[in-house]
Amino acid sequence: MSDDAKFEDGDERPIYIAAMDAGSVPIVASLVQDAIFPITEMKWDRAHREFALLLNRFRWEDKPRAEASGRPYERVQSVLRLGDVTGVSTMGIDRHDSETILSLLDITWQEGEDGTGVVVLTLAGDGAIKLTVECLDIVLKDVTRPYIAPSGHAPTHPAV
């Protein structure tokens, strides 16, 4: 019999994870919390029914190691791809302002009938992206090497 895996057992490898059920969504959401991206890096390919974001993701999974070793916090560019998307709408953002930088706070899943549903990407400043999907199909993949977080700080949220 083997022991359960521990966080410390993980290698320093790029993340490549999928969420195909409701229980997996909070895992992906925790990894992309506080990711930032220019509005120009948000694409919906209607013909292929895919929506994708190129994110600058804070490496939450590396935060304990960085703090323990005294090295700087890191970010990494990642692609967040959602498949089987039949509709996209936004709230609280100006999609025509190409200078806009958005911050992703959370991803939630609202199940509908027969496996359909809505994925909501909640943004800082009361913005949101609502994706109507035929099924839950989310993939998060790191696509660059980590780099030192320009701010030098881990994101924080004031207590409410």
C-alpha positions in Angstrom: 0.0 0.0 0.0 1.3 3.4 -0.9 0.9 6.8 0.9 -1.2 9.5 -0.6 0.7 12.1 -2.7 1.8 15.2 -0.9 2.1 18.8 -2.3 5.9 18.6 -1.6 6.2 15.6 -3.9 5.3 17.7 -7.0 8.0 18.5 -9.5 8.6 22.0 -10.9 6.8 21.2 -14.2 4.4 23.3 -16.2 0.8 22.9 -15.3 -1.5 21.0 -17.8 -4.8 20.3 -16.2 -8.4 19.8 -17.4 -11.8 20.3 -15.7 -14.4 18.1 -17.2 -16.7 17.9 -14.1 -18.0 20.3 -11.5 -15.5 19.1 -8.8 -12.5 20.0 -10.9 -13.5 23.6 -11.6 -12.4 25.0 -8.2 -9.0 23.5 -8.7 -8.5 25.3 -12.0 -10.0 28.4 -10.5 -7.5 28.4 -7.6 -4.6 28.2 -10.1 -5.8 31.1 -12.2 -6.9 33.4 -9.4 -5.3 36.8 -9.9 -4.1 36.0 -13.4 -3.9 39.2 -15.6 -4.3 39.5 -19.3 -4.7 42.2 -21.9 -8.2 42.3 -23.4 -6.6 41.7 -26.7 -5.6 38.2 -25.5 -9.2 37.1 -25.2 -10.5 35.1 -28.3 -13.6 33.3 -29.3 -13.4 31.0 -32.3 -17.0 30.6 -33.1 -16.5 28.1 -35.9 -14.5 25.7 -33.6 -16.6 26.6 -30.5 -13.5 27.5 -28.4 -12.8 30.4 -26.2 -9.3 31.1 -25.0 -7.3 33.5 -22.9 -3.6 34.0 -22.8 -3.0 34.7 -19.1 -0.1 35.9 -17.0 -0.8 33.5 -14.1 0.6 33.9 -10.6 2.2 30.6 -9.6 0.2 29.9 -6.4 1.5 26.3 -6.4 5.1 27.7 -6.0 4.3 30.3 -3.4 5.3 28.1 -0.4 8.6 27.2 -2.0 9.4 30.8 -2.9 8.7 31.9 0.7 10.7 29.1 2.2 13.7 29.7 0.0 13.5 33.5 0.0 13.4 33.7 -3.8 11.0 36.0 -5.7 7.4 35.1 -6.6 6.8 33.9 -10.1 4.2 34.3 -12.9 3.9 32.2 -16.0 2.0 32.6 -19.3 -0.8 30.1 -19.6 -3.6 29.4 -22.0 -7.0 28.9 -20.5 -9.2 27.1 -23.1 -12.9 26.3 -22.9 -14.4 24.0 -25.5 -18.0 23.4 -26.7 -18.8 27.1 -26.3 -22.0 28.2 -28.0 -22.2 31.7 -26.7 -20.1 34.4 -25.1 -21.2 37.6 -23.3 -19.4 40.1 -21.2 -20.5 42.5 -18.4 -18.6 45.5 -17.0 -15.8 45.6 -19.5 -15.2 47.7 -22.7 -14.2 45.1 -25.3 -13.2 47.9 -27.7 -10.6 49.5 -25.4 -7.5 47.6 -26.5 -5.4 49.0 -23.7 -7.6 47.3 -21.0 -5.8 44.9 -18.6 -8.1 42.5 -16.9 -7.6 40.4 -13.7 -9.3 37.0 -13.3 -10.6 36.4 -9.8 -12.7 33.2 -10.1 -14.2 30.6 -12.4 -17.6 29.1 -11.5 -19.8 26.5 -13.2 -23.6 26.7 -13.3 -25.0 23.4 -14.4 -28.0 23.4 -16.8 -30.0 20.6 -18.3 -28.4 17.5 -19.9 -24.8 18.5 -19.1 -25.1 22.0 -20.6 -24.4 25.0 -18.5 -22.7 28.3 -18.0 -19.1 29.0 -17.1 -18.6 32.5 -15.5 -15.2 34.1 -15.4 -15.4 36.7 -12.7 -13.0 39.7 -13.1 -11.8 42.4 -10.8 -13.9 45.6 -10.9 -17.2 43.8 -11.2 -16.6 42.5 -14.7 -17.5 39.1 -15.9 -17.4 36.8 -19.0 -20.3 34.4 -19.4 -19.7 31.3 -21.6 -22.7 29.2 -22.5 -21.4 25.6 -23.1 -22.7 22.3 -24.3 -20.6 20.5 -21.7 -17.8 21.3 -19.2 -14.5 21.3 -21.0 -11.8 23.6 -19.5 -8.0 23.2 -20.0 -5.3 25.2 -18.4 -1.8 24.8 -19.8 1.4 26.7 -19.0 3.1 27.8 -22.2 6.2 29.6 -21.1 8.9 29.3 -18.4 8.1 31.1 -15.2 9.4 34.6 -14.8 9.8 36.8 -11.7 6.6 38.6 -10.8 7.1 42.2 -11.8 5.4 43.5 -8.6 7.6 41.3 -6.4 4.6 40.6 -4.3 2.0 37.9 -4.0 -1.5 39.1 -4.8 -3.6 39.9 -1.7 -7.3 40.5 -1.1 -8.6 42.7 1.7 -10.7 41.0 4.3 -14.4 41.7 3.8 
